[in-house]
Amino acid sequence: MEVRAARRRERDEVLDLLSLWYNDREFFALYNQNDRKFRDELCLVARDRGQLVATVQIFDRAINLAGHRTPMGGIGSVFTREDYRHKGVASDLMRLAIEAMEREGFEVSLLFAERLGFYNRFGWREVARKFTILTGAAGIRVDDDCEIDVFDAARDLSAIRAIHDAYTGRFNVAAIRDEEDWRGNLIFAANQPNRPGSNEYFILARKDDAPVAYLRVSRFHGVAMVMEYGYRPGAVDALLTLFRHLGETAAASPCSHRLRGDHRRGALLGEESGAAPAGVLITHTAHDKQFESRLAQAGCPVNYHQDNNYMWRVISPERLGRRLGLPPDRAAAAAFEMFRDDRSLFWTADRF
Ligand SMILES: CC(C)(COP(=O)(O)OP(=O)(O)OC[C@H]1O[C@@H](n2cnc3c(N)ncnc32)[C@H](O)[C@@H]1OP(=O)(O)O)[C@@H](O)C(=O)NCCC(=O)NCCS
């Protein structure tokens, strides 16, 4: 059995292998073909008797740790063909992934997992974090003079990037996106297996034509997920207005605010599903106490749901220590404090 990095000519074969997972080749292709940071060296494969039988992928990302841009390797697309399972193939690939991340200069690693024990063996540790459940968004009491519009990349990307950098950029752990990252992210953030055409509804609030707040929502496993949002200082009520609009759309109530643009994508919020009552929104708010208290005042208090699928590992305590100006062991502990902290943030839009 060969266990190694993939070669360029193996790209299609990797997708053929992954298509055995959800029977959805396109789901994986959207990442591999649109992530400008995809590199064959970061796509690890096992080949036996002429065929690819397992793969693990490292997603090249950067996160904010205490104001430092820190290279982060996201682990995903971990898959072994059924007839090769329980022979240690994925374990070999995980060990190789750690070596590759050390060699390529990644300092920390994130993965989303159900099989926690499997990843514990290779040093990833689960970190509890909170999702927020909003049940009363349609009833938010807010009176704001913004206009609700739809996002158009050609027109709005630079303004939205500026809001993202200033808002999300304040929080530890959040992924940092450059222009290239944004281009890919707009294509695959809402990507879901077996949901052809699954997409996002990306809206913004304008004042005097300039965007002051935005949010991105999609439907994951039958629930409306606000994958990311941001607002300018002083524009929290514009964000509340966007949330109320989502609540109304999801509950199929008439829209009480001025709209601009084509909002047909909002229909994805009204899709039938047994997963959650109509009108329920899931998102993250624990990092932003100002937003939470404004929601509560406006009649929409938050409830939390604890998520246990979020796992972190420090890849190079030495390099991380040099970056943070700490001895290696203290740097690793400081990173875990940030991963665990309620005030940290990792948007669903940045998952892989
Ligand atoms: C998860 C997955 C990638 C594991 O692949 P694998 O190649 O079977 O992994 P390994 O053989 O290294 O380890 C699997 C188990 O077999 C055990 N094992 C490893 N070598 C073994 C051997 N020689 N004999 C018996 N058992 C062995 C491992 O200890 C591990 O035990 P666990 O189930 O308690 O964790 C595979 O089950 C899969 O593709 N599942 C579908 C996709 C998926 O769920 N991906 C992960 C998303 S988080």
The ligand as an ORCA input file, in Angstrom:
! r2SCAN-3c Opt
* xyz 0 1
  C     -13.874      7.055      9.371
  C     -13.102      6.230      8.333
  C     -12.395      7.196      7.424
  C     -12.107      5.353      9.029
  O     -11.310      4.723      8.038
  P     -10.459      3.387      8.304
  O      -9.467      3.287      7.217
  O     -11.351      2.267      8.554
  O      -9.739      3.810      9.670
  P      -8.758      2.929     10.543
  O      -8.742      1.532     10.046
  O      -7.465      3.639     10.636
  O      -9.471      3.034     11.930
  C     -10.826      2.616     12.053
  C     -10.966      1.721     13.251
  O     -10.339      0.467     12.970
  C      -9.389      0.192     13.985
  N      -8.264     -0.514     13.360
  C      -7.172      0.029     12.789
  N      -6.366     -0.946     12.337
  C      -6.974     -2.110     12.593
  C      -6.641     -3.449     12.351
  N      -5.513     -3.800     11.740
  N      -7.519     -4.405     12.750
  C      -8.671     -4.068     13.361
  N      -9.033     -2.802     13.619
  C      -8.200     -1.840     13.243
  C      -8.994      1.538     14.499
  O      -8.477      1.445     15.799
  C     -10.289      2.291     14.473
  O     -11.080      1.974     15.599
  P     -12.321      2.894     16.081
  O     -13.440      2.550     15.163
  O     -12.521      2.465     17.486
  O     -11.879      4.326     15.954
  C     -14.068      5.327      7.512
  O     -14.865      4.599      8.403
  C     -14.956      6.099      6.550
  O     -14.552      6.374      5.421
  N     -16.211      6.426      6.983
  C     -17.114      7.180      6.146
  C     -16.685      8.618      6.026
  C     -16.540      9.287      7.376
  O     -17.370      9.125      8.274
  N     -15.465     10.077      7.534
  C     -15.117     10.724      8.773
  C     -15.871     11.969      8.959
  S     -15.501     12.712     10.561
*
